[in-house]
């Protein structure tokens, strides 16, 4: 996949927030459940994992295939340098996401990525990320399995 084109997964990543916003609209009881499935915010199941929470919306990140995950970085938490085997497409839904690249962990050098931004993590490239003073919520779209390989320089 070219770094200059979004491709089908990138287009899906851009479409999912719009579809989620539509879910906030009051819906009538006459929708056909064979045609549409809606998860209201109160029905999304968040699971805590260290300094973050996540909610799987589509697929299973541990298995091959498309997945869509919401990631909520809690304040003052971030990851250590790592990489993923596949490209990942990230939309910052709220808050400010802080990111950096390389194997040398340098939290002071992290750069802010504001809400509304779109980011691509390229396969095999080292990065780390998280939140500073406030939480941030991301939508992550990719092809599984979504493993993370530690890559911090010792």
VENLIN-V455390 format. One record per residue. N is the residue number from 1. RES is the residue in three letters. SS is DSSP state (@ for helix, = for strand, . for the rest). NEAR is the number of other ideal C-beta (glycine too) atoms within 12 Angstrom. Layout:
N_RES_SS_NEAR / N_RES_SS_NEAR
//
This chain:
1_UNK_._19 / 2_UNK_._10 / 3_UNK_._14 / 4_UNK_._8 / 5_UNK_._13 / 6_UNK_._20 / 7_UNK_@_19 / 8_UNK_@_16 / 9_UNK_@_29 / 10_UNK_@_26 / 11_UNK_@_17 / 12_UNK_@_26 / 13_UNK_@_37 / 14_UNK_@_24 / 15_UNK_@_22 / 16_UNK_@_32 / 17_UNK_@_30 / 18_UNK_@_17 / 19_UNK_@_21 / 20_UNK_@_28 / 21_UNK_@_15 / 22_UNK_@_17 / 23_UNK_@_22 / 24_UNK_._16 / 25_UNK_._13 / 26_UNK_._10 / 27_UNK_._16 / 28_UNK_._9 / 29_UNK_._7 / 30_UNK_._8 / 31_UNK_._15 / 32_UNK_._11 / 33_UNK_._10 / 34_UNK_._6 / 35_UNK_._8 / 36_UNK_._14 / 37_UNK_._15 / 38_UNK_._23 / 39_UNK_._23 / 40_UNK_._16 / 41_UNK_@_17 / 42_UNK_@_11 / 43_UNK_@_13 / 44_UNK_._24 / 45_UNK_._16 / 46_UNK_._22 / 47_UNK_=_16 / 48_UNK_=_15 / 49_UNK_=_19 / 50_UNK_._17 / 51_UNK_._22 / 52_UNK_=_30 / 53_UNK_=_24 / 54_UNK_=_27 / 55_UNK_=_29 / 56_UNK_=_28 / 57_UNK_=_32 / 58_UNK_=_28 / 59_UNK_._23 / 60_UNK_._18 / 61_UNK_._32 / 62_UNK_._15 / 63_UNK_._14 / 64_UNK_._16 / 65_UNK_=_18 / 66_UNK_=_27 / 67_UNK_=_33 / 68_UNK_=_37 / 69_UNK_=_37 / 70_UNK_=_35 / 71_UNK_=_46 / 72_UNK_=_32 / 73_UNK_=_39 / 74_UNK_._24 / 75_UNK_._18 / 76_UNK_._17 / 77_UNK_=_27 / 78_UNK_=_31 / 79_UNK_._33 / 80_UNK_._27 / 81_UNK_._29 / 82_UNK_=_28 / 83_UNK_=_27 / 84_UNK_._32 / 85_UNK_._21 / 86_UNK_._29 / 87_UNK_._29 / 88_UNK_=_40 / 89_UNK_=_40 / 90_UNK_=_38 / 91_UNK_=_36 / 92_UNK_=_32 / 93_UNK_=_33 / 94_UNK_=_24 / 95_UNK_._26 / 96_UNK_=_27 / 97_UNK_=_41 / 98_UNK_=_34 / 99_UNK_=_34 / 100_UNK_=_28 / 101_UNK_=_22 / 102_UNK_._20 / 103_UNK_._20 / 104_UNK_._18 / 105_UNK_._25 / 106_UNK_._20 / 107_UNK_@_21 / 108_UNK_@_11 / 109_UNK_@_16 / 110_UNK_._25 / 111_UNK_=_20 / 112_UNK_=_22 / 113_UNK_=_30 / 114_UNK_=_19 / 115_UNK_._21 / 116_UNK_._20 / 117_UNK_._25 / 118_UNK_=_27 / 119_UNK_=_31 / 120_UNK_=_31 / 121_UNK_=_34 / 122_UNK_._21 / 123_UNK_._21 / 124_UNK_._17 / 125_UNK_._25 / 126_UNK_._27 / 127_UNK_=_37 / 128_UNK_=_34 / 129_UNK_=_38 / 130_UNK_=_36 / 131_UNK_=_32 / 132_UNK_._25 / 133_UNK_._15 / 134_UNK_._21 / 135_UNK_._29 / 136_UNK_=_39 / 137_UNK_=_32 / 138_UNK_=_43 / 139_UNK_=_41 / 140_UNK_=_45 / 141_UNK_=_41 / 142_UNK_=_40 / 143_UNK_=_31 / 144_UNK_=_25 / 145_UNK_._20 / 146_UNK_._33 / 147_UNK_._20 / 148_UNK_._29 / 149_UNK_=_21 / 150_UNK_=_17 / 151_UNK_._22 / 152_UNK_._20 / 153_UNK_._13 / 154_UNK_._9
//
